[in-house]
Amino acid sequence: MPVDNSKKILVASNLLEEIPENDDETYIDVIDKRLEKNSEIDLETLGKFAKKIVEETAPSKRPLEMNVILLDPEDISALNEKHLSKSGPTDVLAFPIDEPGDETDGHVYLMGDVCICIEVAERQAEEKGLNFEDEIALLLTHGILHLLGYDHYEESTEVEMKKMEKILIERHVKHLRVNDV
């Protein structure tokens, strides 16, 4: 599915703007829906990281809402099958609601939901030789970019998305090596 160039231009232009010091109109809920919480996740830190990425990349429309949802492998597998016709668990899925450049129905810009499977993230971090927090930061950044219209279904759009991920990771994850993105 090709990405509308206006979305890319919108996100890239937002990166050039000054980041707001205190944006009280950006609402991000982090919801842990895992039945067995084998890994402790600092939900507050995860929410703060998501807010930094959103404030830097999302349209200047405010108020803005999005959710970060942590899921078990079974739950993310069901979503993966239903929405992407792929079997098994995946690391991250994004479900946009309002398009970045469109007028919204209400007065709130609803970005959508980013769903992350912690167990898959743990396995991937180990395989890549990354620490777990870095892998989560990368997956969350990736999911937020999907909400903003980026994809990786074609080589050209994948290059653009990876470029944005690298810029954001360089700015916000001090100890993650950019070549790991």
Backbone as JSON Lines, residues from 0, in Angstrom:
{"i":0,"aa":"M","n":[0.85,-1.17,0.0],"ca":[0.0,0.0,0.0],"c":[0.9,1.23,0.0]}
{"i":1,"aa":"P","n":[0.88,2.05,-1.04],"ca":[1.74,3.22,-1.1],"c":[1.35,4.27,-0.07]}
{"i":2,"aa":"V","n":[2.35,5.01,0.35],"ca":[2.12,6.07,1.34],"c":[1.93,7.38,0.61]}
{"i":3,"aa":"D","n":[0.95,8.12,1.04],"ca":[0.69,9.44,0.49],"c":[1.87,10.34,0.85]}
{"i":4,"aa":"N","n":[2.49,10.96,-0.15],"ca":[3.65,11.81,0.09],"c":[3.35,12.97,1.03]}
{"i":5,"aa":"S","n":[2.1,13.45,1.05],"ca":[1.77,14.56,1.94],"c":[1.95,14.15,3.4]}
{"i":6,"aa":"K","n":[1.74,12.88,3.71],"ca":[1.95,12.41,5.08],"c":[3.42,12.47,5.43]}
{"i":7,"aa":"K","n":[4.26,12.03,4.51],"ca":[5.7,12.07,4.76],"c":[6.17,13.5,4.95]}
{"i":8,"aa":"I","n":[5.71,14.39,4.1],"ca":[6.11,15.79,4.19],"c":[5.63,16.38,5.51]}
{"i":9,"aa":"L","n":[4.43,16.02,5.93],"ca":[3.87,16.53,7.17],"c":[4.72,16.08,8.35]}
{"i":10,"aa":"V","n":[5.06,14.81,8.43],"ca":[5.86,14.3,9.54],"c":[7.25,14.9,9.49]}
{"i":11,"aa":"A","n":[7.87,14.94,8.33],"ca":[9.22,15.5,8.21],"c":[9.24,16.97,8.6]}
{"i":12,"aa":"S","n":[8.21,17.72,8.22],"ca":[8.19,19.14,8.58],"c":[7.98,19.31,10.07]}
{"i":13,"aa":"N","n":[7.24,18.41,10.7],"ca":[7.07,18.48,12.14],"c":[8.39,18.24,12.86]}
{"i":14,"aa":"L","n":[9.27,17.42,12.3],"ca":[10.57,17.18,12.91],"c":[11.42,18.44,12.95]}
{"i":15,"aa":"L","n":[11.16,19.36,12.04],"ca":[11.94,20.58,11.99],"c":[11.46,21.62,12.98]}
{"i":16,"aa":"E","n":[10.22,21.47,13.45],"ca":[9.67,22.43,14.39],"c":[10.25,22.2,15.78]}
{"i":17,"aa":"E","n":[10.19,23.23,16.59],"ca":[10.66,23.1,17.97],"c":[9.68,22.21,18.73]}
{"i":18,"aa":"I","n":[10.22,21.33,19.55],"ca":[9.39,20.43,20.35],"c":[8.8,21.23,21.5]}
{"i":19,"aa":"P","n":[7.48,21.1,21.72],"ca":[6.86,21.85,22.81],"c":[7.45,21.45,24.16]}
{"i":20,"aa":"E","n":[7.64,22.41,25.04],"ca":[8.17,22.15,26.37],"c":[7.19,21.3,27.18]}
{"i":21,"aa":"N","n":[5.93,21.69,27.16],"ca":[4.93,20.98,27.95],"c":[3.64,20.95,27.17]}
{"i":22,"aa":"D","n":[3.38,19.84,26.55],"ca":[2.18,19.71,25.73],"c":[1.14,18.93,26.52]}
{"i":23,"aa":"D","n":[0.31,19.64,27.26],"ca":[-0.69,19.0,28.11],"c":[-1.89,18.49,27.31]}
{"i":24,"aa":"E","n":[-1.87,18.69,26.02],"ca":[-2.99,18.23,25.21],"c":[-2.64,16.99,24.39]}
{"i":25,"aa":"T","n":[-1.59,16.3,24.79],"ca":[-1.24,15.02,24.19],"c":[-1.51,13.96,25.23]}
{"i":26,"aa":"Y","n":[-2.49,13.1,24.95],"ca":[-2.91,12.08,25.91],"c":[-2.51,10.71,25.38]}
{"i":27,"aa":"I","n":[-1.67,10.04,26.12],"ca":[-1.24,8.7,25.73],"c":[-1.49,7.77,26.9]}
{"i":28,"aa":"D","n":[-2.31,6.77,26.67],"ca":[-2.58,5.75,27.67],"c":[-1.74,4.53,27.34]}
{"i":29,"aa":"V","n":[-1.09,3.99,28.36],"ca":[-0.34,2.74,28.22],"c":[-1.1,1.7,29.02]}
{"i":30,"aa":"I","n":[-1.53,0.66,28.33],"ca":[-2.4,-0.35,28.93],"c":[-1.73,-1.7,28.83]}
{"i":31,"aa":"D","n":[-1.54,-2.35,29.96],"ca":[-0.93,-3.68,29.99],"c":[-2.05,-4.71,30.12]}
{"i":32,"aa":"K","n":[-2.36,-5.38,29.0],"ca":[-3.46,-6.36,28.98],"c":[-2.95,-7.8,29.08]}
{"i":33,"aa":"R","n":[-1.67,-7.96,29.39],"ca":[-1.12,-9.3,29.49],"c":[-1.66,-9.99,30.73]}
{"i":34,"aa":"L","n":[-2.05,-11.25,30.59],"ca":[-2.55,-12.0,31.73],"c":[-1.42,-12.36,32.68]}
{"i":35,"aa":"E","n":[-0.32,-12.84,32.11],"ca":[0.85,-13.17,32.92],"c":[1.92,-12.13,32.63]}
{"i":36,"aa":"K","n":[2.22,-11.36,33.63],"ca":[3.22,-10.29,33.44],"c":[4.59,-10.83,33.81]}
{"i":37,"aa":"N","n":[5.18,-11.6,32.86],"ca":[6.48,-12.21,33.09],"c":[7.59,-11.16,33.1]}
{"i":38,"aa":"S","n":[7.38,-10.06,32.42],"ca":[8.36,-8.98,32.36],"c":[7.76,-7.73,32.96]}
{"i":39,"aa":"E","n":[8.52,-7.1,33.81],"ca":[8.06,-5.84,34.37],"c":[8.36,-4.73,33.39]}
{"i":40,"aa":"I","n":[7.37,-3.95,33.1],"ca":[7.49,-2.82,32.19],"c":[7.12,-1.58,32.97]}
{"i":41,"aa":"D","n":[7.94,-0.56,32.87],"ca":[7.62,0.71,33.51],"c":[6.68,1.46,32.57]}
{"i":42,"aa":"L","n":[5.39,1.37,32.86],"ca":[4.37,1.95,31.99],"c":[4.5,3.47,31.9]}
{"i":43,"aa":"E","n":[4.88,4.11,32.98],"ca":[5.03,5.57,32.98],"c":[6.16,5.99,32.05]}
{"i":44,"aa":"T","n":[7.3,5.3,32.13],"ca":[8.44,5.62,31.26],"c":[8.08,5.37,29.8]}
{"i":45,"aa":"L","n":[7.38,4.28,29.54],"ca":[6.95,3.97,28.18],"c":[6.03,5.06,27.64]}
{"i":46,"aa":"G","n":[5.12,5.54,28.47],"ca":[4.23,6.62,28.07],"c":[4.97,7.92,27.8]}
{"i":47,"aa":"K","n":[5.97,8.23,28.62],"ca":[6.76,9.45,28.41],"c":[7.54,9.37,27.11]}
{"i":48,"aa":"F","n":[8.11,8.19,26.82],"ca":[8.84,8.02,25.56],"c":[7.9,8.2,24.37]}
{"i":49,"aa":"A","n":[6.73,7.56,24.45],"ca":[5.75,7.68,23.36],"c":[5.36,9.14,23.16]}
{"i":50,"aa":"K","n":[5.19,9.86,24.24],"ca":[4.79,11.27,24.15],"c":[5.87,12.09,23.45]}
{"i":51,"aa":"K","n":[7.14,11.83,23.75],"ca":[8.24,12.54,23.07],"c":[8.18,12.31,21.56]}
{"i":52,"aa":"I","n":[8.0,11.05,21.16],"ca":[7.98,10.73,19.73],"c":[6.75,11.36,19.07]}
{"i":53,"aa":"V","n":[5.6,11.27,19.72],"ca":[4.36,11.83,19.17],"c":[4.47,13.35,19.05]}
{"i":54,"aa":"E","n":[4.96,14.0,20.08],"ca":[5.06,15.47,20.05],"c":[5.98,15.94,18.94]}
{"i":55,"aa":"E","n":[6.97,15.13,18.6],"ca":[7.91,15.53,17.57],"c":[7.43,15.22,16.16]}
{"i":56,"aa":"T","n":[6.58,14.22,16.01],"ca":[6.23,13.76,14.67],"c":[4.79,14.0,14.27]}
{"i":57,"aa":"A","n":[3.89,14.03,15.22],"ca":[2.47,14.1,14.89],"c":[2.07,15.5,14.47]}
{"i":58,"aa":"P","n":[0.99,15.59,13.7],"ca":[0.49,16.91,13.3],"c":[0.26,17.77,14.53]}
{"i":59,"aa":"S","n":[0.28,19.06,14.33],"ca":[0.14,19.98,15.45],"c":[-1.28,20.05,15.98]}
{"i":60,"aa":"K","n":[-2.16,19.21,15.46],"ca":[-3.54,19.2,15.96],"c":[-3.56,18.74,17.41]}
{"i":61,"aa":"R","n":[-4.21,19.47,18.23],"ca":[-4.38,19.08,19.62],"c":[-5.78,19.45,20.05]}
{"i":62,"aa":"P","n":[-6.38,18.74,20.96],"ca":[-5.83,17.61,21.7],"c":[-5.67,16.37,20.83]}
{"i":63,"aa":"L","n":[-4.75,15.52,21.25],"ca":[-4.41,14.31,20.52],"c":[-4.45,13.14,21.5]}
{"i":64,"aa":"E","n":[-4.95,12.01,21.03],"ca":[-4.99,10.81,21.88],"c":[-4.46,9.61,21.12]}
{"i":65,"aa":"M","n":[-3.77,8.74,21.85],"ca":[-3.37,7.44,21.32],"c":[-3.18,6.48,22.48]}
{"i":66,"aa":"N","n":[-3.16,5.2,22.16],"ca":[-2.96,4.15,23.16],"c":[-1.77,3.3,22.78]}
{"i":67,"aa":"V","n":[-1.05,2.85,23.81],"ca":[-0.03,1.83,23.67],"c":[-0.56,0.64,24.47]}
{"i":68,"aa":"I","n":[-0.72,-0.5,23.79],"ca":[-1.33,-1.66,24.44],"c":[-0.34,-2.81,24.4]}
{"i":69,"aa":"L","n":[-0.04,-3.35,25.59],"ca":[0.87,-4.49,25.7],"c":[0.02,-5.76,25.73]}
{"i":70,"aa":"L","n":[0.34,-6.69,24.83],"ca":[-0.49,-7.89,24.66],"c":[0.31,-9.18,24.82]}
{"i":71,"aa":"D","n":[-0.4,-10.24,25.18],"ca":[0.16,-11.59,25.2],"c":[0.33,-12.08,23.76]}
{"i":72,"aa":"P","n":[1.19,-13.07,23.55],"ca":[1.37,-13.62,22.2],"c":[0.06,-14.11,21.57]}
{"i":73,"aa":"E","n":[-0.82,-14.68,22.36],"ca":[-2.08,-15.19,21.82],"c":[-2.96,-14.05,21.3]}
{"i":74,"aa":"D","n":[-3.01,-12.97,22.06],"ca":[-3.85,-11.83,21.66],"c":[-3.32,-11.13,20.42]}
{"i":75,"aa":"I","n":[-2.0,-10.94,20.34],"ca":[-1.45,-10.26,19.17],"c":[-1.51,-11.19,17.96]}
{"i":76,"aa":"S","n":[-1.43,-12.52,18.2],"ca":[-1.59,-13.48,17.09],"c":[-2.98,-13.37,16.49]}
{"i":77,"aa":"A","n":[-3.99,-13.25,17.34],"ca":[-5.37,-13.12,16.86],"c":[-5.53,-11.85,16.02]}
{"i":78,"aa":"L","n":[-4.96,-10.75,16.47],"ca":[-5.03,-9.5,15.7],"c":[-4.26,-9.61,14.39]}
{"i":79,"aa":"N","n":[-3.12,-10.26,14.44],"ca":[-2.28,-10.44,13.25],"c":[-3.03,-11.26,12.19]}
{"i":80,"aa":"E","n":[-3.71,-12.29,12.65],"ca":[-4.49,-13.15,11.73],"c":[-5.68,-12.38,11.17]}
{"i":81,"aa":"K","n":[-6.4,-11.7,12.04],"ca":[-7.62,-10.99,11.63],"c":[-7.34,-9.83,10.67]}
{"i":82,"aa":"H","n":[-6.31,-9.05,10.96],"ca":[-6.09,-7.81,10.21],"c":[-5.04,-7.91,9.11]}
{"i":83,"aa":"L","n":[-4.09,-8.82,9.26],"ca":[-3.03,-8.94,8.25],"c":[-2.98,-10.32,7.6]}
{"i":84,"aa":"S","n":[-3.88,-11.21,8.01],"ca":[-3.94,-12.58,7.49],"c":[-2.61,-13.31,7.64]}
{"i":85,"aa":"K","n":[-1.92,-13.05,8.74],"ca":[-0.66,-13.72,9.05],"c":[-0.84,-14.5,10.33]}
{"i":86,"aa":"S","n":[-0.23,-15.68,10.38],"ca":[-0.39,-16.5,11.58],"c":[0.78,-16.28,12.53]}
{"i":87,"aa":"G","n":[0.5,-16.47,13.8],"ca":[1.51,-16.36,14.83],"c":[1.67,-14.96,15.37]}
{"i":88,"aa":"P","n":[2.4,-14.88,16.48],"ca":[2.6,-13.57,17.1],"c":[3.57,-12.71,16.31]}
{"i":89,"aa":"T","n":[3.39,-11.42,16.39],"ca":[4.29,-10.45,15.79],"c":[4.74,-9.49,16.89]}
{"i":90,"aa":"D","n":[5.69,-8.64,16.57],"ca":[6.22,-7.74,17.59],"c":[5.33,-6.52,17.83]}
{"i":91,"aa":"V","n":[4.88,-5.88,16.74],"ca":[4.11,-4.65,16.88],"c":[3.07,-4.55,15.77]}
{"i":92,"aa":"L","n":[1.91,-4.06,16.13],"ca":[0.84,-3.75,15.17],"c":[0.34,-2.35,15.47]}
{"i":93,"aa":"A","n":[-0.05,-1.65,14.43],"ca":[-0.57,-0.29,14.6],"c":[-1.93,-0.18,13.92]}
{"i":94,"aa":"F","n":[-2.84,0.47,14.6],"ca":[-4.2,0.64,14.1],"c":[-4.56,2.12,14.12]}
{"i":95,"aa":"P","n":[-4.32,2.83,13.0],"ca":[-4.64,4.26,12.95],"c":[-6.15,4.49,12.95]}
{"i":96,"aa":"I","n":[-6.55,5.62,13.5],"ca":[-7.97,5.99,13.48],"c":[-8.15,7.19,12.56]}
{"i":97,"aa":"D","n":[-7.74,8.36,12.99],"ca":[-7.83,9.57,12.15],"c":[-6.57,9.69,11.3]}
{"i":98,"aa":"E","n":[-6.74,10.1,10.05],"ca":[-5.59,10.34,9.17],"c":[-4.93,11.66,9.58]}
{"i":99,"aa":"P","n":[-3.59,11.72,9.55],"ca":[-2.89,12.93,10.01],"c":[-3.34,14.22,9.34]}
{"i":100,"aa":"G","n":[-3.62,14.2,8.04],"ca":[-3.97,15.43,7.33],"c":[-5.45,15.71,7.23]}
{"i":101,"aa":"D","n":[-6.29,14.79,7.69],"ca":[-7.73,14.95,7.55],"c":[-8.34,15.73,8.7]}
{"i":102,"aa":"E","n":[-9.51,16.29,8.43],"ca":[-10.3,16.89,9.49],"c":[-10.87,15.75,10.33]}
{"i":103,"aa":"T","n":[-10.92,15.93,11.64],"ca":[-11.45,14.89,12.51],"c":[-12.93,15.13,12.76]}
{"i":104,"aa":"D","n":[-13.63,14.04,13.11],"ca":[-15.06,14.13,13.4],"c":[-15.32,14.99,14.64]}
{"i":105,"aa":"G","n":[-14.51,14.79,15.64],"ca":[-14.68,15.55,16.87],"c":[-13.57,16.57,17.01]}
{"i":106,"aa":"H","n":[-13.41,17.06,18.19],"ca":[-12.37,18.05,18.41],"c":[-11.04,17.41,18.81]}
{"i":107,"aa":"V","n":[-11.01,16.08,18.95],"ca":[-9.8,15.37,19.36],"c":[-9.24,14.6,18.17]}
{"i":108,"aa":"Y","n":[-7.93,14.72,17.93],"ca":[-7.25,13.94,16.9],"c":[-6.91,12.58,17.51]}
{"i":109,"aa":"L","n":[-7.59,11.54,17.05],"ca":[-7.38,10.18,17.55],"c":[-6.36,9.49,16.66]}
{"i":110,"aa":"M","n":[-5.11,9.41,17.12],"ca":[-4.06,8.77,16.32],"c":[-4.35,7.3,16.12]}
{"i":111,"aa":"G","n":[-4.66,6.59,17.2],"ca":[-4.93,5.16,17.11],"c":[-4.22,4.4,18.21]}
{"i":112,"aa":"D","n":[-4.01,3.1,17.95],"ca":[-3.42,2.2,18.93],"c":[-2.16,1.56,18.38]}
{"i":113,"aa":"V","n":[-1.15,1.44,19.24],"ca":[0.04,0.67,18.94],"c":[0.03,-0.51,19.91]}
{"i":114,"aa":"C","n":[0.01,-1.73,19.36],"ca":[0.0,-2.94,20.17],"c":[1.37,-3.6,20.08]}
{"i":115,"aa":"I","n":[1.94,-3.92,21.24],"ca":[3.27,-4.53,21.31],"c":[3.19,-5.82,22.09]}
{"i":116,"aa":"C","n":[3.84,-6.85,21.57],"ca":[3.94,-8.13,22.27],"c":[5.31,-8.16,22.96]}
{"i":117,"aa":"I","n":[5.28,-8.11,24.27],"ca":[6.5,-8.05,25.07],"c":[7.34,-9.31,24.9]}
{"i":118,"aa":"E","n":[6.73,-10.46,24.84],"ca":[7.48,-11.71,24.71],"c":[8.25,-11.76,23.39]}
{"i":119,"aa":"V","n":[7.63,-11.31,22.31],"ca":[8.32,-11.28,21.02],"c":[9.45,-10.25,21.08]}
{"i":120,"aa":"A","n":[9.21,-9.12,21.71],"ca":[10.24,-8.08,21.84],"c":[11.44,-8.59,22.62]}
{"i":121,"aa":"E","n":[11.18,-9.34,23.69],"ca":[12.28,-9.91,24.48],"c":[13.14,-10.84,23.63]}
{"i":122,"aa":"R","n":[12.49,-11.7,22.88],"ca":[13.21,-12.66,22.02],"c":[14.03,-11.92,20.96]}
{"i":123,"aa":"Q","n":[13.43,-10.91,20.33],"ca":[14.13,-10.15,19.3],"c":[15.32,-9.39,19.88]}
{"i":124,"aa":"A","n":[15.15,-8.82,21.06],"ca":[16.25,-8.09,21.68],"c":[17.44,-9.02,21.91]}
{"i":125,"aa":"E","n":[17.15,-10.2,22.4],"ca":[18.21,-11.19,22.64],"c":[18.89,-11.58,21.32]}
{"i":126,"aa":"E","n":[18.1,-11.82,20.28],"ca":[18.65,-12.21,18.97],"c":[19.52,-11.1,18.38]}
{"i":127,"aa":"K","n":[19.13,-9.84,18.59],"ca":[19.86,-8.7,18.03],"c":[21.02,-8.24,18.92]}
{"i":128,"aa":"G","n":[21.07,-8.75,20.14],"ca":[22.09,-8.29,21.07],"c":[21.81,-6.92,21.64]}
{"i":129,"aa":"L","n":[20.53,-6.55,21.7],"ca":[20.11,-5.26,22.25],"c":[19.55,-5.46,23.65]}
{"i":130,"aa":"N","n":[19.51,-4.38,24.42],"ca":[18.8,-4.52,25.67],"c":[17.3,-4.38,25.39]}
{"i":131,"aa":"F","n":[16.52,-4.91,26.28],"ca":[15.07,-4.99,26.1],"c":[14.43,-3.61,25.92]}
{"i":132,"aa":"E","n":[14.86,-2.63,26.71],"ca":[14.27,-1.29,26.63],"c":[14.49,-0.66,25.26]}
{"i":133,"aa":"D","n":[15.66,-0.9,24.67],"ca":[15.95,-0.36,23.34],"c":[15.03,-0.98,22.29]}
{"i":134,"aa":"E","n":[14.8,-2.28,22.4],"ca":[13.91,-2.95,21.44],"c":[12.48,-2.4,21.56]}
{"i":135,"aa":"I","n":[12.02,-2.2,22.79],"ca":[10.69,-1.64,23.0],"c":[10.61,-0.23,22.42]}
{"i":136,"aa":"A","n":[11.64,0.58,22.63],"ca":[11.66,1.95,22.08],"c":[11.59,1.92,20.56]}
{"i":137,"aa":"L","n":[12.33,1.01,19.95],"ca":[12.31,0.89,18.5],"c":[10.93,0.45,18.0]}
{"i":138,"aa":"L","n":[10.33,-0.54,18.65],"ca":[9.01,-1.02,18.23],"c":[7.94,0.07,18.41]}
{"i":139,"aa":"L","n":[8.02,0.8,19.5],"ca":[7.04,1.86,19.73],"c":[7.19,2.97,18.69]}
{"i":140,"aa":"T","n":[8.42,3.34,18.38],"ca":[8.67,4.35,17.34],"c":[8.12,3.86,16.01]}
{"i":141,"aa":"H","n":[8.4,2.61,15.69],"ca":[7.92,2.0,14.44],"c":[6.38,2.05,14.38]}
{"i":142,"aa":"G","n":[5.74,1.68,15.47],"ca":[4.27,1.7,15.51],"c":[3.69,3.09,15.36]}
{"i":143,"aa":"I","n":[4.31,4.07,16.0],"ca":[3.83,5.45,15.89],"c":[3.95,5.94,14.45]}
{"i":144,"aa":"L","n":[5.05,5.59,13.79],"ca":[5.2,5.98,12.38],"c":[4.12,5.33,11.51]}
{"i":145,"aa":"H","n":[3.76,4.1,11.82],"ca":[2.64,3.47,11.09],"c":[1.35,4.27,11.29]}
{"i":146,"aa":"L","n":[1.1,4.73,12.51],"ca":[-0.1,5.53,12.75],"c":[-0.1,6.81,11.92]}
{"i":147,"aa":"L","n":[1.08,7.29,11.59],"ca":[1.2,8.52,10.82],"c":[1.26,8.28,9.31]}
{"i":148,"aa":"G","n":[1.06,7.03,8.9],"ca":[0.96,6.75,7.47],"c":[2.18,6.12,6.83]}
{"i":149,"aa":"Y","n":[3.22,5.88,7.59],"ca":[4.41,5.21,7.03],"c":[4.14,3.72,6.93]}
{"i":150,"aa":"D","n":[4.78,3.09,5.92],"ca":[4.7,1.64,5.81],"c":[6.0,1.11,5.21]}
{"i":151,"aa":"H","n":[6.08,-0.2,5.09],"ca":[7.28,-0.83,4.56],"c":[6.92,-1.95,3.59]}
{"i":152,"aa":"Y","n":[5.84,-1.76,2.87],"ca":[5.39,-2.78,1.92],"c":[6.15,-2.72,0.6]}
{"i":153,"aa":"E","n":[6.71,-1.57,0.3],"ca":[7.52,-1.41,-0.91],"c":[8.9,-0.91,-0.48]}
{"i":154,"aa":"E","n":[9.9,-1.18,-1.29],"ca":[11.27,-0.81,-0.92],"c":[11.41,0.69,-0.69]}
{"i":155,"aa":"S","n":[10.81,1.51,-1.54],"ca":[10.96,2.96,-1.39],"c":[10.32,3.47,-0.09]}
{"i":156,"aa":"T","n":[9.17,2.92,0.27],"ca":[8.52,3.37,1.5],"c":[9.25,2.81,2.73]}
{"i":157,"aa":"E","n":[9.84,1.64,2.59],"ca":[10.61,1.07,3.7],"c":[11.84,1.93,3.99]}
{"i":158,"aa":"V","n":[12.49,2.41,2.94],"ca":[13.66,3.28,3.1],"c":[13.26,4.55,3.85]}
{"i":159,"aa":"E","n":[12.15,5.16,3.46],"ca":[11.68,6.37,4.13],"c":[11.36,6.12,5.61]}
{"i":160,"aa":"M","n":[10.7,5.0,5.87],"ca":[10.33,4.69,7.25],"c":[11.58,4.44,8.1]}
{"i":161,"aa":"K","n":[12.52,3.7,7.58],"ca":[13.77,3.43,8.32],"c":[14.53,4.73,8.6]}
{"i":162,"aa":"K","n":[14.52,5.63,7.63],"ca":[15.19,6.92,7.8],"c":[14.57,7.69,8.98]}
{"i":163,"aa":"M","n":[13.25,7.72,9.04],"ca":[12.56,8.4,10.13],"c":[12.85,7.72,11.46]}
{"i":164,"aa":"E","n":[12.85,6.38,11.48],"ca":[13.15,5.66,12.72],"c":[14.54,6.03,13.22]}
{"i":165,"aa":"K","n":[15.51,6.07,12.32],"ca":[16.89,6.4,12.71],"c":[16.98,7.81,13.29]}
{"i":166,"aa":"I","n":[16.32,8.76,12.65],"ca":[16.34,10.14,13.16],"c":[15.77,10.19,14.58]}
{"i":167,"aa":"L","n":[14.64,9.55,14.78],"ca":[13.99,9.59,16.08],"c":[14.78,8.84,17.14]}
{"i":168,"aa":"I","n":[15.33,7.69,16.79],"ca":[16.13,6.92,17.74],"c":[17.39,7.7,18.13]}
{"i":169,"aa":"E","n":[18.04,8.33,17.14],"ca":[19.22,9.14,17.45],"c":[18.9,10.25,18.44]}
{"i":170,"aa":"R","n":[17.72,10.82,18.33],"ca":[17.33,11.95,19.19],"c":[16.9,11.51,20.58]}
{"i":171,"aa":"H","n":[16.32,10.32,20.69],"ca":[15.64,9.98,21.94],"c":[16.15,8.74,22.66]}
{"i":172,"aa":"V","n":[16.94,7.92,22.03],"ca":[17.46,6.73,22.7],"c":[18.98,6.84,22.65]}
{"i":173,"aa":"K","n":[19.54,7.41,23.68],"ca":[20.95,7.77,23.68],"c":[21.9,6.59,23.56]}
{"i":174,"aa":"H","n":[21.54,5.42,24.09],"ca":[22.47,4.3,24.09],"c":[22.2,3.27,23.0]}
{"i":175,"aa":"L","n":[21.2,3.47,22.17],"ca":[20.93,2.53,21.08],"c":[21.77,2.94,19.87]}
{"i":176,"aa":"R","n":[22.5,2.0,19.36],"ca":[23.33,2.26,18.18],"c":[22.42,2.4,16.97]}
{"i":177,"aa":"V","n":[22.62,3.45,16.18],"ca":[21.76,3.74,15.03],"c":[21.8,2.59,14.03]}
{"i":178,"aa":"N","n":[22.93,1.92,13.9],"ca":[22.97,0.82,12.92],"c":[22.18,-0.4,13.4]}
{"i":179,"aa":"D","n":[21.68,-0.38,14.64],"ca":[20.81,-1.45,15.12],"c":[19.36,-1.24,14.71]}
{"i":180,"aa":"V","n":[19.03,-0.06,14.21],"ca":[17.65,0.24,13.85],"c":[17.3,-0.48,12.56]}
